[in-house]
Amino acid sequence: MGQLKVMIVEDHPLMQMGIKRTLEKFDDIRVVGEASTGKRAMEIVDYAKPDVIIMDVKLPESRYFTYRYRNSKAFEALSFFTDFAVG
């Protein structure tokens, strides 16, 4: 079995870097693309062809981000977020 191709879509640079560094520790995972907006993600996904997209649910320009590959291979997305109470 080949490597799992992952794309990271996150607008916070430190979070994006942390996710990438964590994934790079695994030999069977390869980060094939990174974007900080939904618009940029749509541009990259065409040529990166990721198997999985890890995406910030509150990302600019991607409120209802849905995508299908041109060859009709669909992927499912799981998104989550955590709000922290301060004070």
Secondary structure, 3 states (H helix, E strand, C coil): CCCEEEEEECCCHHHHHHHHHHHCCCCCEEEEEEECCHHHHHHHHHHHCCCEEEECCCCCCCCCCCCECCCCCECCCCCCCCCCCCC
